[in-house]
């Protein structure tokens, strides 16, 4: 399903946000001097968009939750002294009114707020009649419809300059990342709303500065429109999320090292690529034929289970399948997690198929 939203390109007075653009600044505005000095160092490298957390939603009480409205005049000074445009996160109507009062240029809605349709609707209502870019982070959990719902609510309020921020998704067992990227979700978002700019947030995906470049490069390779990265004049002393912040100078060095690839195939010989794509199409058709045959067998199993009064789910057999397929994937040099994801989906569809058979056979006996 595709969505036809009333969107305009992201822009600010005198600044069109062309790919790839960078939004940077501290996780939290801690003091006026820290905020201004971070902005000065970013501005000297030519960056135009400054972010700083004013209100910080934290998981547990007692953590630093931001300086609040006190910090908004600091951002006003940033704009006056450096010419940078300013961006802050808003989580309720009070935040919206305060940010607008101090001339903030871009608002973003955080992951916890996106997960709450009531909160998003209140923010949307507060923004009616206002012409301001709004960026919407994905919800905490991997729920694409919830993310799109938040985007729709803001758009229905008359906001046309909208962007999505991909900051990853909470995961119980991902040891590498703070938030699992689940790249397929923003990719699907791009498919459903092609005109929507997507910005990657490597800071919150990584949780540590050592992974920032890796994630940023992957986002650019996937044709994301921009990056939002936390920077701080003294990251190790930051009052929040110290491990994932980077100095403005180190940030600039990293950005300069990122490879930007062509987003469109233009003026290049297509013969070889077309032939490779033909091979992909042929193999995909073979896969579909095999899946069709496999589902026929699942249907036969469903009839057998009904006739012999056997439950659909056989946990021991399912575990055996996953174990063997994982081992076979490793043997063939395939990513075992990728293969397991495929077979989990196949098993889910098999269960659904067998359940339909059970229900239809019961109906016949009535």
C-alpha positions in Angstrom: 0.0 0.0 0.0 1.2 3.5 -0.9 0.2 6.7 0.8 -0.5 10.0 -1.0 0.5 12.7 1.5 0.5 16.4 0.8 4.2 17.0 1.2 6.6 19.7 0.1 10.5 19.4 0.0 12.2 20.2 3.3 13.4 23.7 3.3 14.0 26.8 5.5 14.2 30.5 4.5 17.2 30.7 2.3 18.1 27.0 2.7 16.9 24.0 0.7 17.8 20.8 2.5 19.5 18.8 -0.3 20.8 15.3 0.2 22.9 14.7 2.1 22.4 17.2 4.9 23.6 17.0 8.5 21.9 18.0 11.7 24.2 18.1 14.7 24.7 19.3 18.2 24.7 18.0 21.8 22.3 15.4 23.1 21.4 18.0 25.8 21.9 21.7 26.1 23.7 21.7 29.5 25.0 25.3 29.8 24.9 28.3 27.7 28.7 28.2 27.0 28.7 24.5 26.2 25.8 25.0 23.7 27.3 28.1 22.1 30.8 26.6 21.8 29.5 23.4 20.2 27.6 25.5 17.7 30.6 27.7 16.9 32.8 24.6 16.2 30.1 23.1 14.0 29.6 26.4 12.1 33.2 26.8 11.3 32.9 23.5 9.3 30.0 25.0 7.4 27.2 23.0 9.0 23.8 24.8 9.0 21.5 22.8 11.3 22.0 22.8 15.0 20.2 20.4 17.4 20.1 20.3 21.2 17.9 18.5 23.6 16.0 20.9 25.8 13.5 18.5 27.3 14.9 15.0 27.7 12.4 12.1 28.2 14.4 9.6 30.3 13.6 5.9 31.1 13.9 6.3 34.8 13.5 9.3 37.2 16.6 10.9 38.6 18.4 11.1 35.3 19.1 14.5 33.8 15.9 15.5 32.0 17.1 18.7 30.3 17.3 22.3 31.4 13.8 23.0 29.9 12.7 26.4 28.7 15.8 28.0 30.3 17.9 26.6 27.4 15.8 28.1 24.6 17.4 31.6 24.7 20.7 29.8 24.3 19.5 28.4 21.0 18.3 31.9 20.0 21.8 33.1 20.6 23.2 30.2 18.5 21.1 31.4 15.6 22.1 35.1 16.1 25.8 34.4 16.5 26.4 31.6 13.9 23.5 31.9 11.5 22.7 28.2 12.1 19.1 27.0 12.1 17.9 25.4 15.4 16.1 22.1 16.0 14.6 20.7 19.2 12.5 17.7 20.3 8.9 18.4 21.5 6.8 15.9 23.4 3.7 17.9 24.3 1.8 21.1 23.5 3.7 23.2 26.1 7.0 22.3 24.4 5.6 23.3 21.0 4.4 26.7 22.2 7.7 27.4 24.0 9.8 26.4 21.0 7.8 28.5 18.7 7.9 31.5 21.0 11.7 31.4 20.9 11.9 31.0 17.1 13.0 27.4 16.8 13.2 26.5 13.1 12.6 22.7 13.1 10.8 20.5 15.6 11.2 16.8 15.9 9.0 14.3 17.7 10.8 11.6 19.7 10.4 7.8 19.6 8.5 7.6 22.9 6.0 10.3 21.7 5.5 8.7 18.3 4.4 5.6 20.1 1.5 7.5 21.6 -1.1 8.6 19.1 -2.9 10.8 21.7 0.3 12.8 22.3 1.0 13.1 18.5 -2.5 14.3 17.9 -2.2 17.0 20.6 1.1 18.2 19.0 -0.6 18.1 15.6 -3.5 20.2 16.9 -1.0 22.7 18.4 0.8 23.0 15.0 -2.3 23.8 12.9 -1.7 27.0 10.9 2.0 26.9 11.5 4.5 26.6 8.6 7.4 24.7 10.2 9.4 21.6 9.2 8.6 18.6 11.5 10.7 15.5 11.8 9.2 12.3 13.2 11.3 9.6 14.8 10.2 6.0 14.5 8.4 4.6 17.5 10.4 2.6 20.1 9.1 -0.7 18.8 9.4 -1.9 15.2 5.8 -0.8 14.2 5.8 0.8 10.7 2.0 1.5 10.7 2.4 3.4 14.0 5.2 5.5 12.5 3.2 6.2 9.3 0.2 7.1 11.5 2.2 9.8 13.3 3.3 11.2 10.0 -0.3 11.2 8.7 -1.5 13.0 11.9 1.1 15.8 11.5 0.4 16.1 7.7 -3.4 16.3 8.3 -2.7 19.3 10.6 -1.5 21.2 7.5 2.3 20.6 8.0 3.7 19.8 4.6 7.5 19.9 5.3 7.8 16.6 7.0 10.8 14.2 7.4 11.2 10.8 9.1 14.0 10.0 11.5 15.2 6.4 11.6 16.8 6.0 15.1 16.5 2.2 15.4 14.2 0.1 17.5 14.5 -1.3 21.1 15.7 -4.8 21.3 16.2 -7.1 24.3 19.1 -9.0 23.0 21.0 -6.9 20.4 24.5 -6.7 21.9 26.1 -4.7 19.1 23.7 -1.7 18.9 21.8 0.4 21.4 18.8 0.2 19.1 18.6 -2.4 16.3 18.5 -0.7 12.9 16.0 -3.1 11.3 16.9 -1.4 8.0 14.0 -3.1 6.2 11.5 -0.9 8.1 12.7 2.5 6.8 13.2 0.9 3.4 9.5 -0.1 3.4 8.6 3.4 4.6 10.5 4.8 1.5 8.6 2.4 -0.7 5.2 3.4 0.7 5.9 7.2 0.8 8.6 7.8 -1.9 8.5 11.6 -1.5 9.2 11.5 2.2 12.8 12.5 3.3 14.4 9.9 5.6 17.1 10.9 8.0 19.3 8.4 9.8 20.2 8.8 13.5 23.4 6.8 13.9 23.9 8.2 17.5 20.9 6.4 18.9 21.3 3.3 16.8 24.9 2.8 17.8 25.0 4.0 21.4 28.7 4.4 21.0 30.8 6.7 18.8 32.9 3.9 17.4 30.0 2.7 15.2 28.9 6.1 13.9 30.8 5.9 10.6 29.7 2.4 9.9 26.0 3.2 10.4 26.3 6.6 8.6 27.9 4.9 5.6 25.2 2.3 5.4 22.5 5.0 5.6 24.1 6.9 2.7 24.4 3.6 0.7 20.7 3.1 1.2 20.0 6.6 -0.2 18.9 8.2 3.0 18.5 12.0 2.7 20.5 13.1 5.8 22.0 12.3 9.1 21.3 13.6 12.6 24.4 13.0 14.8 25.1 14.2 18.4 28.2 16.3 18.9 29.6 17.8 22.1 32.7 19.9 22.8 33.7 17.4 25.6 31.7 14.2 24.9 33.1 12.2 27.8 31.8 14.8 30.2 28.4 15.0 28.7 25.5 15.0 31.1 23.5 12.5 28.9 24.5 9.8 26.4 28.2 10.5 26.7 29.3 7.4 24.9 27.5 8.1 21.6 28.6 11.7 21.2 31.6 13.0 19.2 33.5 16.3 19.0 32.6 18.6 16.1 36.1 18.2 14.7 35.9 14.4 14.8 32.5 14.6 13.3 33.7 16.7 10.4 36.6 14.3 9.8 34.1 11.4 9.8 31.6 13.1 7.4 34.4 13.9 5.0 35.4 10.2 4.8 31.9 9.0 4.0 31.5 7.8 0.4 28.5 9.3 -1.5 27.3 7.0 -4.2 25.0 7.9 -7.1 21.4 7.8 -6.2 20.3 7.2 -9.8 21.6 5.2 -12.7 22.3 7.8 -15.3 24.6 7.8 -18.3 25.9 4.3 -17.4 25.9 1.2 -19.6 23.0 -0.9 -18.4 23.6 -4.2 -20.3 25.5 -6.0 -17.6 23.1 -4.7 -14.8 20.0 -5.7 -16.8 21.4 -9.2 -17.4 22.1 -9.6 -13.7 18.6 -8.4 -12.9 17.2 -10.9 -15.3 19.0 -13.6 -13.4 17.5 -12.4 -10.1 14.0 -12.4 -11.7 14.5 -16.0 -12.9 15.7 -17.2 -9.5 12.9 -15.4 -7.8 10.4 -17.2 -10.0 12.0 -20.5 -9.1 11.8 -19.6 -5.4 8.1 -18.9 -5.8 7.5 -22.2 -7.6 9.3 -24.0 -4.7 7.3 -22.1 -2.1 4.1 -23.1 -3.9 5.1 -26.8 -3.8 6.1 -26.5 -0.1 2.7 -25.0 0.8 1.0 -27.9 -1.0 2.8 -30.3 1.3 1.8 -28.1 4.3 -1.8 -28.4 3.2 -1.5 -32.2 3.0 0.0 -32.2 6.5 -3.0 -30.0 7.7 -5.5 -32.6 6.3 -3.5 -35.4 8.0 -3.5 -33.6 11.4 -7.3 -33.0 11.1 -8.0 -36.6 10.3 -5.9 -37.8 13.2 -6.9 -35.1 15.7 -3.4 -33.8 16.0 -2.6 -30.2 17.1 -1.2 -27.9 14.4 1.8 -26.7 16.4 4.5 -29.4 16.9 7.2 -27.6 18.8 9.8 -30.3 18.7 9.5 -30.6 14.9 9.7 -26.8 14.5 12.8 -26.6 16.6 14.3 -29.4 14.6 13.7 -27.6 11.3 15.2 -24.3 12.6 18.3 -26.1 14.0 18.9 -28.0 10.7 18.3 -25.0 8.5 20.7 -22.9 10.6 23.4 -25.5 10.2 22.8 -25.9 6.5 22.9 -22.1 6.0 26.3 -21.9 7.7 27.5 -24.8 5.6 26.5 -22.9 2.4 28.1 -19.7 3.5 24.7 -17.9 4.1 23.9 -15.6 7.0 22.1 -18.0 9.4 20.0 -15.3 11.0 18.7 -14.3 7.6 17.8 -17.9 6.8 16.1 -18.4 10.1 14.0 -15.2 9.5 12.9 -16.7 6.2 11.9 -20.1 7.7 10.1 -18.5 10.6 8.0 -16.6 8.1 7.4 -19.8 6.1 6.4 -21.7 9.3 4.0 -18.9 10.2 2.3 -19.1 6.8 2.2 -22.9 7.1 0.5 -22.6 10.5 -2.0 -20.2 9.0 -2.7 -22.5 6.1 -3.2 -25.5 8.3 -5.5 -23.5 10.6 -7.6 -22.6 7.6 -7.9 -26.3 6.6 -8.9 -27.2 10.2 -11.7 -24.6 10.2 -13.0 -25.5 6.8 -13.1 -29.2 7.7 -15.0 -28.4 10.9 -17.5 -26.3 8.9 -18.1 -29.3 6.6 -19.0 -31.5 9.5 -21.6 -29.1 10.9 
